[in-house]
Amino acid sequence: MKLSHIVEMWDFADPAKSEQRFRDALATASGDWRLELQTQMARTCSLRERYADAHRLPDGIEPQLAGAGLKPRLRYLLERGRTFHSAGDKAAARPSGARSSRTALESIASQQHGRGAETARPL
């Protein structure tokens, strides 16, 4: 099964099945697409209450985000915040939520000024 969009790969009723799809896609993925897939693997862990694994995956990609595009940076922040929130640490979730909102707004502002999404300020 060749899927190229995150939403097509998800089966929210079966996070383990989704994780396997993401792992399979990682075999040939590179760059931003690889980072996006890894954030979604973390999400599958969070949905199964495997919070340590859900944090370990983003920890591994965080150093690569400075050179990444907007989508993997936003997905990283969203999944990091979701994991904290799902694990019951609402206070730790807030900074990720606020940063993802800021990053998205800066991207929109950049697009409106003709600079493109990829010029938005990094994390």
Chimera marker file (.cmm) of the C-alpha trace (Angstrom):
<marker_set name="trace">
<marker id="1" x="0.000" y="0.000" z="0.000" r="1" g="1" b="0" radius="0.5"/>
<marker id="2" x="1.625" y="3.254" z="-1.114" r="1" g="1" b="0" radius="0.5"/>
<marker id="3" x="0.293" y="6.219" z="0.796" r="1" g="1" b="0" radius="0.5"/>
<marker id="4" x="1.675" y="9.710" z="0.633" r="1" g="1" b="0" radius="0.5"/>
<marker id="5" x="-0.535" y="11.645" z="3.011" r="1" g="1" b="0" radius="0.5"/>
<marker id="6" x="-0.564" y="11.254" z="6.770" r="1" g="1" b="0" radius="0.5"/>
<marker id="7" x="-4.353" y="11.204" z="6.964" r="1" g="1" b="0" radius="0.5"/>
<marker id="8" x="-4.518" y="8.278" z="4.514" r="1" g="1" b="0" radius="0.5"/>
<marker id="9" x="-2.200" y="6.271" z="6.726" r="1" g="1" b="0" radius="0.5"/>
<marker id="10" x="-4.208" y="6.661" z="9.897" r="1" g="1" b="0" radius="0.5"/>
<marker id="11" x="-6.614" y="4.125" z="11.322" r="1" g="1" b="0" radius="0.5"/>
<marker id="12" x="-7.554" y="5.760" z="14.622" r="1" g="1" b="0" radius="0.5"/>
<marker id="13" x="-9.444" y="2.633" z="15.679" r="1" g="1" b="0" radius="0.5"/>
<marker id="14" x="-6.165" y="0.696" z="15.381" r="1" g="1" b="0" radius="0.5"/>
<marker id="15" x="-3.109" y="2.819" z="16.306" r="1" g="1" b="0" radius="0.5"/>
<marker id="16" x="-0.823" y="-0.226" z="16.116" r="1" g="1" b="0" radius="0.5"/>
<marker id="17" x="-1.837" y="-0.773" z="12.485" r="1" g="1" b="0" radius="0.5"/>
<marker id="18" x="-1.162" y="2.896" z="11.788" r="1" g="1" b="0" radius="0.5"/>
<marker id="19" x="2.239" y="2.675" z="13.431" r="1" g="1" b="0" radius="0.5"/>
<marker id="20" x="3.153" y="-0.222" z="11.160" r="1" g="1" b="0" radius="0.5"/>
<marker id="21" x="2.145" y="1.834" z="8.116" r="1" g="1" b="0" radius="0.5"/>
<marker id="22" x="4.351" y="4.693" z="9.302" r="1" g="1" b="0" radius="0.5"/>
<marker id="23" x="7.255" y="2.296" z="9.954" r="1" g="1" b="0" radius="0.5"/>
<marker id="24" x="6.851" y="0.770" z="6.495" r="1" g="1" b="0" radius="0.5"/>
<marker id="25" x="6.884" y="4.230" z="4.899" r="1" g="1" b="0" radius="0.5"/>
<marker id="26" x="10.038" y="5.172" z="6.857" r="1" g="1" b="0" radius="0.5"/>
<marker id="27" x="11.993" y="2.588" z="4.881" r="1" g="1" b="0" radius="0.5"/>
<marker id="28" x="12.040" y="4.901" z="1.851" r="1" g="1" b="0" radius="0.5"/>
<marker id="29" x="11.323" y="8.278" z="3.467" r="1" g="1" b="0" radius="0.5"/>
<marker id="30" x="13.761" y="11.158" z="3.774" r="1" g="1" b="0" radius="0.5"/>
<marker id="31" x="13.838" y="14.773" z="4.843" r="1" g="1" b="0" radius="0.5"/>
<marker id="32" x="10.683" y="16.435" z="6.118" r="1" g="1" b="0" radius="0.5"/>
<marker id="33" x="8.509" y="13.459" z="5.178" r="1" g="1" b="0" radius="0.5"/>
<marker id="34" x="10.614" y="11.215" z="7.433" r="1" g="1" b="0" radius="0.5"/>
<marker id="35" x="10.240" y="13.650" z="10.331" r="1" g="1" b="0" radius="0.5"/>
<marker id="36" x="6.468" y="13.837" z="9.828" r="1" g="1" b="0" radius="0.5"/>
<marker id="37" x="6.183" y="10.066" z="9.875" r="1" g="1" b="0" radius="0.5"/>
<marker id="38" x="8.137" y="9.895" z="13.117" r="1" g="1" b="0" radius="0.5"/>
<marker id="39" x="5.833" y="12.409" z="14.797" r="1" g="1" b="0" radius="0.5"/>
<marker id="40" x="2.863" y="10.259" z="13.855" r="1" g="1" b="0" radius="0.5"/>
<marker id="41" x="4.548" y="7.164" z="15.227" r="1" g="1" b="0" radius="0.5"/>
<marker id="42" x="4.812" y="9.054" z="18.504" r="1" g="1" b="0" radius="0.5"/>
<marker id="43" x="1.113" y="9.806" z="18.319" r="1" g="1" b="0" radius="0.5"/>
<marker id="44" x="0.295" y="6.115" z="17.951" r="1" g="1" b="0" radius="0.5"/>
<marker id="45" x="2.243" y="5.477" z="21.154" r="1" g="1" b="0" radius="0.5"/>
<marker id="46" x="0.397" y="8.219" z="22.991" r="1" g="1" b="0" radius="0.5"/>
<marker id="47" x="-2.981" y="6.848" z="21.895" r="1" g="1" b="0" radius="0.5"/>
<marker id="48" x="-1.955" y="3.501" z="23.397" r="1" g="1" b="0" radius="0.5"/>
<marker id="49" x="-0.805" y="5.213" z="26.615" r="1" g="1" b="0" radius="0.5"/>
<marker id="50" x="2.854" y="4.403" z="25.939" r="1" g="1" b="0" radius="0.5"/>
<marker id="51" x="3.912" y="7.887" z="27.002" r="1" g="1" b="0" radius="0.5"/>
<marker id="52" x="7.626" y="7.202" z="27.497" r="1" g="1" b="0" radius="0.5"/>
<marker id="53" x="7.855" y="5.958" z="23.896" r="1" g="1" b="0" radius="0.5"/>
<marker id="54" x="5.674" y="8.843" z="22.728" r="1" g="1" b="0" radius="0.5"/>
<marker id="55" x="8.232" y="11.292" z="24.170" r="1" g="1" b="0" radius="0.5"/>
<marker id="56" x="11.331" y="9.352" z="23.131" r="1" g="1" b="0" radius="0.5"/>
<marker id="57" x="10.493" y="9.535" z="19.404" r="1" g="1" b="0" radius="0.5"/>
<marker id="58" x="10.177" y="13.351" z="19.299" r="1" g="1" b="0" radius="0.5"/>
<marker id="59" x="13.298" y="13.647" z="21.469" r="1" g="1" b="0" radius="0.5"/>
<marker id="60" x="15.165" y="11.926" z="18.653" r="1" g="1" b="0" radius="0.5"/>
<marker id="61" x="13.949" y="14.250" z="15.915" r="1" g="1" b="0" radius="0.5"/>
<marker id="62" x="14.058" y="17.532" z="17.826" r="1" g="1" b="0" radius="0.5"/>
<marker id="63" x="17.682" y="18.321" z="16.823" r="1" g="1" b="0" radius="0.5"/>
<marker id="64" x="16.709" y="18.001" z="13.140" r="1" g="1" b="0" radius="0.5"/>
<marker id="65" x="13.838" y="20.487" z="13.314" r="1" g="1" b="0" radius="0.5"/>
<marker id="66" x="15.951" y="23.621" z="12.921" r="1" g="1" b="0" radius="0.5"/>
<marker id="67" x="16.495" y="22.757" z="9.258" r="1" g="1" b="0" radius="0.5"/>
<marker id="68" x="13.023" y="21.325" z="8.698" r="1" g="1" b="0" radius="0.5"/>
<marker id="69" x="10.016" y="22.813" z="6.960" r="1" g="1" b="0" radius="0.5"/>
<marker id="70" x="6.846" y="24.031" z="8.585" r="1" g="1" b="0" radius="0.5"/>
<marker id="71" x="4.834" y="20.786" z="8.584" r="1" g="1" b="0" radius="0.5"/>
<marker id="72" x="7.241" y="18.627" z="10.579" r="1" g="1" b="0" radius="0.5"/>
<marker id="73" x="7.853" y="21.462" z="13.046" r="1" g="1" b="0" radius="0.5"/>
<marker id="74" x="4.114" y="21.905" z="13.613" r="1" g="1" b="0" radius="0.5"/>
<marker id="75" x="3.483" y="18.168" z="13.851" r="1" g="1" b="0" radius="0.5"/>
<marker id="76" x="6.313" y="17.877" z="16.379" r="1" g="1" b="0" radius="0.5"/>
<marker id="77" x="4.824" y="20.594" z="18.576" r="1" g="1" b="0" radius="0.5"/>
<marker id="78" x="1.288" y="19.223" z="18.283" r="1" g="1" b="0" radius="0.5"/>
<marker id="79" x="2.288" y="15.676" z="19.148" r="1" g="1" b="0" radius="0.5"/>
<marker id="80" x="4.543" y="16.763" z="21.999" r="1" g="1" b="0" radius="0.5"/>
<marker id="81" x="1.685" y="18.766" z="23.497" r="1" g="1" b="0" radius="0.5"/>
<marker id="82" x="-0.858" y="16.008" z="22.906" r="1" g="1" b="0" radius="0.5"/>
<marker id="83" x="1.367" y="13.502" z="24.674" r="1" g="1" b="0" radius="0.5"/>
<marker id="84" x="1.803" y="15.703" z="27.732" r="1" g="1" b="0" radius="0.5"/>
<marker id="85" x="-1.928" y="16.387" z="27.782" r="1" g="1" b="0" radius="0.5"/>
<marker id="86" x="-2.902" y="12.716" z="27.373" r="1" g="1" b="0" radius="0.5"/>
<marker id="87" x="-0.479" y="11.719" z="30.116" r="1" g="1" b="0" radius="0.5"/>
<marker id="88" x="-2.218" y="14.171" z="32.452" r="1" g="1" b="0" radius="0.5"/>
<marker id="89" x="0.461" y="16.897" z="32.470" r="1" g="1" b="0" radius="0.5"/>
<marker id="90" x="-1.651" y="19.799" z="31.235" r="1" g="1" b="0" radius="0.5"/>
<marker id="91" x="0.873" y="22.408" z="32.400" r="1" g="1" b="0" radius="0.5"/>
<marker id="92" x="3.650" y="20.870" z="30.296" r="1" g="1" b="0" radius="0.5"/>
<marker id="93" x="1.300" y="20.690" z="27.295" r="1" g="1" b="0" radius="0.5"/>
<marker id="94" x="0.617" y="24.442" z="27.214" r="1" g="1" b="0" radius="0.5"/>
<marker id="95" x="4.018" y="25.630" z="25.923" r="1" g="1" b="0" radius="0.5"/>
<marker id="96" x="3.892" y="23.217" z="22.968" r="1" g="1" b="0" radius="0.5"/>
<marker id="97" x="0.370" y="24.343" z="22.140" r="1" g="1" b="0" radius="0.5"/>
<marker id="98" x="1.332" y="27.990" z="22.340" r="1" g="1" b="0" radius="0.5"/>
<marker id="99" x="4.465" y="27.456" z="20.224" r="1" g="1" b="0" radius="0.5"/>
<marker id="100" x="2.536" y="25.546" z="17.561" r="1" g="1" b="0" radius="0.5"/>
<marker id="101" x="-0.045" y="28.339" z="17.379" r="1" g="1" b="0" radius="0.5"/>
<marker id="102" x="2.696" y="30.975" z="17.101" r="1" g="1" b="0" radius="0.5"/>
<marker id="103" x="4.531" y="29.004" z="14.413" r="1" g="1" b="0" radius="0.5"/>
<marker id="104" x="1.334" y="28.579" z="12.384" r="1" g="1" b="0" radius="0.5"/>
<marker id="105" x="0.434" y="32.269" z="12.689" r="1" g="1" b="0" radius="0.5"/>
<marker id="106" x="3.925" y="33.348" z="11.682" r="1" g="1" b="0" radius="0.5"/>
<marker id="107" x="3.681" y="31.098" z="8.641" r="1" g="1" b="0" radius="0.5"/>
<marker id="108" x="0.361" y="32.624" z="7.651" r="1" g="1" b="0" radius="0.5"/>
<marker id="109" x="1.798" y="36.115" z="8.072" r="1" g="1" b="0" radius="0.5"/>
<marker id="110" x="4.815" y="35.179" z="5.940" r="1" g="1" b="0" radius="0.5"/>
<marker id="111" x="2.555" y="33.841" z="3.191" r="1" g="1" b="0" radius="0.5"/>
<marker id="112" x="0.486" y="37.011" z="3.224" r="1" g="1" b="0" radius="0.5"/>
<marker id="113" x="3.643" y="39.041" z="2.780" r="1" g="1" b="0" radius="0.5"/>
<marker id="114" x="4.760" y="36.893" z="-0.156" r="1" g="1" b="0" radius="0.5"/>
<marker id="115" x="7.663" y="35.221" z="1.584" r="1" g="1" b="0" radius="0.5"/>
<marker id="116" x="6.215" y="31.699" z="1.708" r="1" g="1" b="0" radius="0.5"/>
<marker id="117" x="5.569" y="29.316" z="4.562" r="1" g="1" b="0" radius="0.5"/>
<marker id="118" x="9.118" y="28.051" z="4.795" r="1" g="1" b="0" radius="0.5"/>
<marker id="119" x="10.409" y="31.460" z="5.861" r="1" g="1" b="0" radius="0.5"/>
<marker id="120" x="8.466" y="31.393" z="9.119" r="1" g="1" b="0" radius="0.5"/>
<marker id="121" x="10.677" y="31.709" z="12.167" r="1" g="1" b="0" radius="0.5"/>
<marker id="122" x="12.059" y="28.346" z="13.348" r="1" g="1" b="0" radius="0.5"/>
<marker id="123" x="11.147" y="26.776" z="16.694" r="1" g="1" b="0" radius="0.5"/>
<link id1="1" id2="2" r="1" g="1" b="0" radius="0.2"/>
<link id1="2" id2="3" r="1" g="1" b="0" radius="0.2"/>
<link id1="3" id2="4" r="1" g="1" b="0" radius="0.2"/>
<link id1="4" id2="5" r="1" g="1" b="0" radius="0.2"/>
<link id1="5" id2="6" r="1" g="1" b="0" radius="0.2"/>
<link id1="6" id2="7" r="1" g="1" b="0" radius="0.2"/>
<link id1="7" id2="8" r="1" g="1" b="0" radius="0.2"/>
<link id1="8" id2="9" r="1" g="1" b="0" radius="0.2"/>
<link id1="9" id2="10" r="1" g="1" b="0" radius="0.2"/>
<link id1="10" id2="11" r="1" g="1" b="0" radius="0.2"/>
<link id1="11" id2="12" r="1" g="1" b="0" radius="0.2"/>
<link id1="12" id2="13" r="1" g="1" b="0" radius="0.2"/>
<link id1="13" id2="14" r="1" g="1" b="0" radius="0.2"/>
<link id1="14" id2="15" r="1" g="1" b="0" radius="0.2"/>
<link id1="15" id2="16" r="1" g="1" b="0" radius="0.2"/>
<link id1="16" id2="17" r="1" g="1" b="0" radius="0.2"/>
<link id1="17" id2="18" r="1" g="1" b="0" radius="0.2"/>
<link id1="18" id2="19" r="1" g="1" b="0" radius="0.2"/>
<link id1="19" id2="20" r="1" g="1" b="0" radius="0.2"/>
<link id1="20" id2="21" r="1" g="1" b="0" radius="0.2"/>
<link id1="21" id2="22" r="1" g="1" b="0" radius="0.2"/>
<link id1="22" id2="23" r="1" g="1" b="0" radius="0.2"/>
<link id1="23" id2="24" r="1" g="1" b="0" radius="0.2"/>
<link id1="24" id2="25" r="1" g="1" b="0" radius="0.2"/>
<link id1="25" id2="26" r="1" g="1" b="0" radius="0.2"/>
<link id1="26" id2="27" r="1" g="1" b="0" radius="0.2"/>
<link id1="27" id2="28" r="1" g="1" b="0" radius="0.2"/>
<link id1="28" id2="29" r="1" g="1" b="0" radius="0.2"/>
<link id1="29" id2="30" r="1" g="1" b="0" radius="0.2"/>
<link id1="30" id2="31" r="1" g="1" b="0" radius="0.2"/>
<link id1="31" id2="32" r="1" g="1" b="0" radius="0.2"/>
<link id1="32" id2="33" r="1" g="1" b="0" radius="0.2"/>
<link id1="33" id2="34" r="1" g="1" b="0" radius="0.2"/>
<link id1="34" id2="35" r="1" g="1" b="0" radius="0.2"/>
<link id1="35" id2="36" r="1" g="1" b="0" radius="0.2"/>
<link id1="36" id2="37" r="1" g="1" b="0" radius="0.2"/>
<link id1="37" id2="38" r="1" g="1" b="0" radius="0.2"/>
<link id1="38" id2="39" r="1" g="1" b="0" radius="0.2"/>
<link id1="39" id2="40" r="1" g="1" b="0" radius="0.2"/>
<link id1="40" id2="41" r="1" g="1" b="0" radius="0.2"/>
<link id1="41" id2="42" r="1" g="1" b="0" radius="0.2"/>
<link id1="42" id2="43" r="1" g="1" b="0" radius="0.2"/>
<link id1="43" id2="44" r="1" g="1" b="0" radius="0.2"/>
<link id1="44" id2="45" r="1" g="1" b="0" radius="0.2"/>
<link id1="45" id2="46" r="1" g="1" b="0" radius="0.2"/>
<link id1="46" id2="47" r="1" g="1" b="0" radius="0.2"/>
<link id1="47" id2="48" r="1" g="1" b="0" radius="0.2"/>
<link id1="48" id2="49" r="1" g="1" b="0" radius="0.2"/>
<link id1="49" id2="50" r="1" g="1" b="0" radius="0.2"/>
<link id1="50" id2="51" r="1" g="1" b="0" radius="0.2"/>
<link id1="51" id2="52" r="1" g="1" b="0" radius="0.2"/>
<link id1="52" id2="53" r="1" g="1" b="0" radius="0.2"/>
<link id1="53" id2="54" r="1" g="1" b="0" radius="0.2"/>
<link id1="54" id2="55" r="1" g="1" b="0" radius="0.2"/>
<link id1="55" id2="56" r="1" g="1" b="0" radius="0.2"/>
<link id1="56" id2="57" r="1" g="1" b="0" radius="0.2"/>
<link id1="57" id2="58" r="1" g="1" b="0" radius="0.2"/>
<link id1="58" id2="59" r="1" g="1" b="0" radius="0.2"/>
<link id1="59" id2="60" r="1" g="1" b="0" radius="0.2"/>
<link id1="60" id2="61" r="1" g="1" b="0" radius="0.2"/>
<link id1="61" id2="62" r="1" g="1" b="0" radius="0.2"/>
<link id1="62" id2="63" r="1" g="1" b="0" radius="0.2"/>
<link id1="63" id2="64" r="1" g="1" b="0" radius="0.2"/>
<link id1="64" id2="65" r="1" g="1" b="0" radius="0.2"/>
<link id1="65" id2="66" r="1" g="1" b="0" radius="0.2"/>
<link id1="66" id2="67" r="1" g="1" b="0" radius="0.2"/>
<link id1="67" id2="68" r="1" g="1" b="0" radius="0.2"/>
<link id1="68" id2="69" r="1" g="1" b="0" radius="0.2"/>
<link id1="69" id2="70" r="1" g="1" b="0" radius="0.2"/>
<link id1="70" id2="71" r="1" g="1" b="0" radius="0.2"/>
<link id1="71" id2="72" r="1" g="1" b="0" radius="0.2"/>
<link id1="72" id2="73" r="1" g="1" b="0" radius="0.2"/>
<link id1="73" id2="74" r="1" g="1" b="0" radius="0.2"/>
<link id1="74" id2="75" r="1" g="1" b="0" radius="0.2"/>
<link id1="75" id2="76" r="1" g="1" b="0" radius="0.2"/>
<link id1="76" id2="77" r="1" g="1" b="0" radius="0.2"/>
<link id1="77" id2="78" r="1" g="1" b="0" radius="0.2"/>
<link id1="78" id2="79" r="1" g="1" b="0" radius="0.2"/>
<link id1="79" id2="80" r="1" g="1" b="0" radius="0.2"/>
<link id1="80" id2="81" r="1" g="1" b="0" radius="0.2"/>
<link id1="81" id2="82" r="1" g="1" b="0" radius="0.2"/>
<link id1="82" id2="83" r="1" g="1" b="0" radius="0.2"/>
<link id1="83" id2="84" r="1" g="1" b="0" radius="0.2"/>
<link id1="84" id2="85" r="1" g="1" b="0" radius="0.2"/>
<link id1="85" id2="86" r="1" g="1" b="0" radius="0.2"/>
<link id1="86" id2="87" r="1" g="1" b="0" radius="0.2"/>
<link id1="87" id2="88" r="1" g="1" b="0" radius="0.2"/>
<link id1="88" id2="89" r="1" g="1" b="0" radius="0.2"/>
<link id1="89" id2="90" r="1" g="1" b="0" radius="0.2"/>
<link id1="90" id2="91" r="1" g="1" b="0" radius="0.2"/>
<link id1="91" id2="92" r="1" g="1" b="0" radius="0.2"/>
<link id1="92" id2="93" r="1" g="1" b="0" radius="0.2"/>
<link id1="93" id2="94" r="1" g="1" b="0" radius="0.2"/>
<link id1="94" id2="95" r="1" g="1" b="0" radius="0.2"/>
<link id1="95" id2="96" r="1" g="1" b="0" radius="0.2"/>
<link id1="96" id2="97" r="1" g="1" b="0" radius="0.2"/>
<link id1="97" id2="98" r="1" g="1" b="0" radius="0.2"/>
<link id1="98" id2="99" r="1" g="1" b="0" radius="0.2"/>
<link id1="99" id2="100" r="1" g="1" b="0" radius="0.2"/>
<link id1="100" id2="101" r="1" g="1" b="0" radius="0.2"/>
<link id1="101" id2="102" r="1" g="1" b="0" radius="0.2"/>
<link id1="102" id2="103" r="1" g="1" b="0" radius="0.2"/>
<link id1="103" id2="104" r="1" g="1" b="0" radius="0.2"/>
<link id1="104" id2="105" r="1" g="1" b="0" radius="0.2"/>
<link id1="105" id2="106" r="1" g="1" b="0" radius="0.2"/>
<link id1="106" id2="107" r="1" g="1" b="0" radius="0.2"/>
<link id1="107" id2="108" r="1" g="1" b="0" radius="0.2"/>
<link id1="108" id2="109" r="1" g="1" b="0" radius="0.2"/>
<link id1="109" id2="110" r="1" g="1" b="0" radius="0.2"/>
<link id1="110" id2="111" r="1" g="1" b="0" radius="0.2"/>
<link id1="111" id2="112" r="1" g="1" b="0" radius="0.2"/>
<link id1="112" id2="113" r="1" g="1" b="0" radius="0.2"/>
<link id1="113" id2="114" r="1" g="1" b="0" radius="0.2"/>
<link id1="114" id2="115" r="1" g="1" b="0" radius="0.2"/>
<link id1="115" id2="116" r="1" g="1" b="0" radius="0.2"/>
<link id1="116" id2="117" r="1" g="1" b="0" radius="0.2"/>
<link id1="117" id2="118" r="1" g="1" b="0" radius="0.2"/>
<link id1="118" id2="119" r="1" g="1" b="0" radius="0.2"/>
<link id1="119" id2="120" r="1" g="1" b="0" radius="0.2"/>
<link id1="120" id2="121" r="1" g="1" b="0" radius="0.2"/>
<link id1="121" id2="122" r="1" g="1" b="0" radius="0.2"/>
<link id1="122" id2="123" r="1" g="1" b="0" radius="0.2"/>
</marker_set>
